Amino acid sequence: MNDPATKDTSVPGPLAGVKVLDLSRILAAPSCTQILGDLGADIIKVERPRVGDDIRTWGPPFLQDEHGNDTTESGYYLSTGRNKRSICIDFSQPEGAELLLQLMGECDVFVENYKVGGLAKYGLDYDSVKERYPGMIYCSVTGYGQTGPYAPRPGYDMVAQCLGGLISMIGEEGRPPSKVPIAIDDIMTGMYACIGILAVLRHRDLTGQGQQIDLALLDVQMAWLYNQGVNHFLDGKVPERLGSAHPNLVPYQIYEASDGYVLLGAANDIQFGKFCSFVGRDDLPQRPKFKTNRDRVNNRQLVNGVVAEIIVGQTVNYWVTEMSRINLTCSKVNNVAEAFEDSQVIARKMKIQMKHPLAGEKPVDLIASPLKLSETPVSYRQPPPTLGEHTDQVITEYLGLGKERIAALKSAGIL
């Protein structure tokens, strides 16, 4: 079978020819446009002159130059900036807004994450753009969506995690609620935005009709409650903090081994019986409180206490080796460094290196796309750009403006 990673990355991606004007900042929408860029779309990232995307300064850590000194680019920014070209336009000035509209006319997709109504005063809101470009795909990412009582509010990932119930379920029983240490709702919103854009591109290509994609962080958080949300609908109970435990399966959580932590899971009664037989406890599945998964969930603390006493008697490697041999779910709990050193992660090429103009000859480590496409693989063409790195190039390429006109726009502070 062909290995997609070995294919010629000069082959145009599936979105080659799609042009995206990206007016987004921070993480949710920029994560979406990075996916589109990996798939071959031309992403034009529009930033404020001299300021740029806020996350460029969200450090330390920062990218270091060839002498080991911090540059202006944070790790946060580098995680979302790949396969984009950066231009600077001050669209608060009428001439800057008109330039942006002209660029929009050359693009298929417009992505923004300003507060509801925030772009209307510049004539960049959806209704204004639709009138000028009826085929435009206009993706709006906000905290709460374009409607509802919270619509005017600014929105953030952690707020959505709080309002959407996620944080209430994270942490250990009897302890305060915690959070996911990655802005997971931002990232999930970016993925939904990407799906929406691809769907609307298909519709536009068939009908010529554009439309607005209205995505809200809170909506996305509610959508991916999945089984926990439906569990609540069924039994009326409020999901509680269970640490690493599974709400519907027991045993299925992280246990302490003699030298670290290990995930062990039995997803059904047969698997639980197999585990008990392996550890010499065939008596357990015969007990009323252990017999079925329903019994074990209803007696969670008792069951997990017995399993914990068994697991702590052996090493992590012992459990991973032996449980894998009998086809039970089992894994070492890697830290981030260990995860990138894992043989499977290495085999899947989930860390890439790219040259960056601020880093000299030393390549920059980045996280790869998980998409493995057999005929049109993702490609890594452009490292995260410096602020305004491609302003002259893009303005000339898209709008045909000459050097003198570009220089005049820069003197006026528009570019």
Buried (B, 14 or more C-beta within 10 A) or exposed (E): EEEBBEBEEEEEBBBEEBBBBBBBBBBBBBBBBBBBBBBBBBBBBBBBBEEBBBBBBBBEEBBBBEEEEBBBBBBBBBBBBBBBBBBBBBBEBEBBBBBBBEBBBEBBBBBBBBBBEBBEEBBBBBEBBBEEBEEBBBBBBBBBBBEEEBBEBEBBBBBBBBBBBBBBBBBEEEEEEBBBEEBBBBBBBBBBBBBBBBEBBEEBEEEEEBBBBBBBBBBBBBBBBEEBBEBBEEEEEEBEBBEEBBBEBBBBBBBEBEEEBBBBBBBEBEBBBBBBEBBEBEEBBEEEEBBBBEBBBEBBEBBBEBBBEBBEEBEBEBBBEBBEEEEBBBBBBBEEEEBBEEEEBEEEBBBBEBEBEBBEEBEBEBEBBEBEEEEBBBBBBBBBBBBBBBBBEBBBBBBEBEEEBBEEBBEEEBB
